Amino acid sequence: MAPQIMTLTLMMCAVSCLFFNLNGQDIRQTTEAILKQELGKSISIAEDKFTIPAKAKKNAESSAKQKFLNDFIYIYKVSEKGKIKAYGFLDNVKGKAMPITFLVVFNTKGVILSSHIVKYREQYGGEVASKDWNKDFKGKDAGSDYTVGKSIDAISGATISANSVSKGIKKLAILFKEIIK
């Protein structure tokens, strides 16, 4: 009986690893598709798992009043004809119970070109993925107001998600200013 349980456990671990790997691959593919749709099919994209420097992390968290879920984010450097055109910052924030994976696309000066929800895992509050709501962030930078209900539209039934994503986007705008020179 013990060998059968061990075999079953190993099979479940293998399936779980495959699932989570494909899940990460799906996020990467979705992110790259968004960048190509936003910035053109002829762009080159370089992905970097970027470890956030402690000082920059502390400053961004303090200003945005939200902690990073990890010590890293993914940065996508977007180039066209050898010249940097934009940056995509991919991160997660905590929704009500699950992480929300989101992408913020910045121009080279740190101004937001667009924001996107790449993966929403909650049953409720998915309205934060709407293009209309995400348009509220376009043109903002590290010094902008990100208050939901003031400069960012509130979403009935998605209060936690809207506040969390808004703070997360602000946090990335501040981080951009800290790390991209």
N, C-alpha and C positions, 0 to 999 in steps of 0.2 A: 504494500500500500504506500509506503514512504517513497519509493522510487516514482510511483505514478504522480504523487503530489508534487514532488520535485520537478518532474517533467512538465506538468501542468503550470506550475509557477514560472518556470523558465520560458514556456511558450507565451504566457501572459505578459511577462516582462518584455519579450521580443516584440510582441504586437504593440505594447504600449510605447516602446522606443520608436518603432516604425511610425506609429500614429503621431507622436509628438514631433518627430523629424519632418514628416510630411506637412504637419501643421505649420512649423517654422518655415518650410519651403514655400508653402502657400502664401504666408505673410510676405516673404521676400518677393515672390512673383507679383503679388498684388501691388506692393510698394513700387516696384520697377514699372509696372503697367501704368500706375497713376502718374509717375514722373514723366513717362513717355507721352502720355495723353496731355499732360499739362505743358510740357516743354518741347515736344517734338520728337519724332521717331529717330532723328539723326543724332541724338545725344549719346554721349558715353557716360556710364554710371559706374562709380567706384564706391563700393560699400566698405565701411570700417566699423568694427565693434570698438567704440571709443570709451575708454575708462575716464570717467569724469574726475578732473583734479579736485582734491578736497576743498580748496578755497573757493573755486568756482561753484562747486556743488552747494556749499554752505550759503554763499551769496544768493544763488538762485532759489534755494529752498526758503531762505529767510524772506526774500522779497515777495515770492509768490504765495507764501504761507502754505506750502505743500512739500512733503518729502518725496524724493525719488524712490521708486520701488526697488531699483537696482543701483549699482555703482557704475553702470555703463548705459549708453544709448547707442543706437546705430545711426551713423552719419553717412548719407549718400552724397558724394561730391559729383555734381552734374556738370559735364563739360561739353562744349561743342567746338569743333575745329581747334582743339587744344587749349581753349580758354574756358575758365570756370564761369558757368552761367548761373548756377543756383546750388543750394544745399537743401537736402531733405533730412530732417531729424525725426527718427522713429523712436517712440517711447511708449510706456504703459502708465496709466493712472488707475487707481482703484475706483471702481464704480461702487454700487451698493455692496456687492459681495465678490465680484469677479473683476479681473483687469480689463481695461479698455485699451486696445492698441491703436495709436493714432500717429499720423504723419503731418509734420508742418514743413511746408516748402518756403524757403527764404530766398530773396535775391542776395547778391553779394554784400549788400550793406546792412542786412539783418531785418529788412522789411518783409512781412509775411505776404507771399503771393497767394497761398491757399493752405487750407487745412482739411484733413480727411480722416474719417474713422476707418481704419484698416480692418479691425476685427472687434465686433461688439458681442459680448458673451452673455449678457443679462437677458432675462425674459422681458423686462420693462425698461423704458427710457431710451430705446433705440433711436428716438427722434434726433439725438445728437449727431447721427450720421447724415442727416439731411443736408443737401448742398445749400439750401437757403439759410439754414442756421450757421453753417460753417463760413458763409460769405461775410458774416459779421467780423471775422478776424482779419480779412484781407486789408492790407495797408497798415496794420498795427506793427509796433516794434517793442523793444524792451521798455520804453518809457510810456507806453500807452495804457489806458484803463481797460481792464478785462472784467469788470464787475458785471455779473449776470443780473439782468433786470435794469441795468443802467446803459452801458455801452454795448452789451451783449444781450440779445433777446432771451428772456426766460422761456422755459418750455414746461408747460403743465404736464405733470406726470413723469418728468425727467429732471427734477430739481437736483438730485444728488449727482447724476451723470453730467448735467450741464455745468454745475459748479466745479466738478472734478476736472473735466476736460478743459474748461476755461482756465483754471489755475495751471493745469499742465502745459497748455500752450503758452501762457505767460512765462512759466518757468523755463521753457525752451527758448523763448525770445531773449530772456535775460542771460541764459547760458550761451547763446549765440554770441552776444556782445562780449562775454567773458573769454571765449575760446577761439573765435575766428578773428584773425587780425588781418 
